[in-house]
């Protein structure tokens, strides 16, 4: 496997809520903190930088540096997701330079939410890809639960 091979995580679910409610859940800082973790400085504005804070590992301080790349209200949100430290060659806290994209599509049963977390470099990010793949599946279900309260 070459160092330039990348993998993505794709989660595709239908939530029983209108797109505007799911959008509110994806873009309101107080709600974001309930389905993933606090997003310090988040605003749904292209170019806006913000951070997530998770558990540190090795030389990594646990900060995930993000920047909003695309905002199409009630339809699409994309942000850069960078974390890790070069001293952590592989495993938890290895350098990660990826993009998370949320796409919302109205359907009869509510809203189809598709999350693509793209750009995991293999084999360096193999652990992150595996763990975050399981984590994102839980997070999307949690978005549905938070959206139920936000409606």
N, C-alpha and C positions, 0 to 999 in steps of 0.2 A: 504494500500500500504506500503510495507516495505521500510526502508531507503536504502536498497541495490538494489532496482529495478532501472534499468537504461533504458534510452531511447536514440535513435539516431535521427539525422536529415539526410535525404537522398534526394539529388537533382540529377536528372538524365536528361540531356538535350543533344541535338545534336547541335553543333556549326558548321557553314559552313566554317570551316578553317582546314587546315592540322594540325596534332598532334604537329609538331615542332613549329608552330606559337602559338598554345594554350599553349604549354610548356613554350615558351619564355614569354608569358603573365603571367603565374603562378610563374615564377622564376626570373624575372628581377625586382630588387627593385623599379626602377622608374615606372614600369608598375604596380606592386603590389599596390603602393600607389594610383593609379588611380581607382582600382576596389574594394579596401577594406579600407586600411589606411596605413600610412607609416610603413614599416617593418624595424626597426632599427637593422642593423647587419645581415640581411638575406643573406645567401648563400645556394645554393642547394648542401650542403655537409652534409653527415650523421654526427650527433653529434653536429652540429653548433647551438649555442643558439642565439636567436634574440627576440625582443619584438615588440608588437603592442601597441599603446597608444590610449585609447578611453576616454570617459567621466568618471571621478571618481564618486563614489557613496558610501555614508556612510563612513566607515573606509577604503574602497578600493581606491587606488591611480589611478586606471584606466589602469595600466600596465597589459598586457597579456604576460606572459612569455612562450616562445615557444622554442622547440628544435627539429631539423630535425631528424626524425627517419628512414626514408627510401627514397632513391632517385634511380629511375630507369628512366633515361632520356627518354622523350617523351612518358612515359607510366604511371609512378606512383610516387607520392610525398606524404609523410606522415609526420606530425609534432604534437608534444605534444602541447596542448593549455591550459595553467593554468592561472587563474586569481581569482579575488575576495579576500575577507578578512574574517577570521573566526568570526569577530565581526558582520558581516552581515549574520545573521543566514539563512534568506531566502530573496527572491526578488533580485533586482538589486545589483550586487556586492557580492552576496553569493559565497563562495568558489566553483570553477569550475576546475575540473581536467579531461580533455577530450583529444581526438585525432582527428585531421582532416586528412582525406585521400582523395587525388585526384587520380582518375584513368582515363586514356585517352585510347580510343579504336578507331582506324580508322574505319570509315564506309563510305558507298558510298557518303553520303551527306556531309561528313567532318569528324568531330571527336565527338564521344560520350564522354561527360565529366560527370563523376559520382563523387559527393562529398558526403562523409559520415563524419559527425561530431558526434563522438560516445562517450558515457559515461556520459550523463547527469543523475545525481543521483536525483531520485524523493523522496519526494516532494521538496527537497531543491532547485533544479535547474529548477523547473517547469516554472518559469517566463523566465529564460534565454532560455530554450528549445523553448518556444512559440515565443518569440521575435526574437531569432536567426534563427528559422525556416523560418519566413517571410523574414528576412534580407538576409539569404543565397540564397533564390530564386532570389532576386533582384541582388545580387552580381554575381551569375552565368550569368545572362543576361548581366551585366556590363562587365564581362570577355569577352563575345562575342563582345561587342562594342569596347573594348580596343584592342582585337585581330585583328579586322578589320583594325585598324590604324597601328598595329605592323607588319602586313603581308608584 
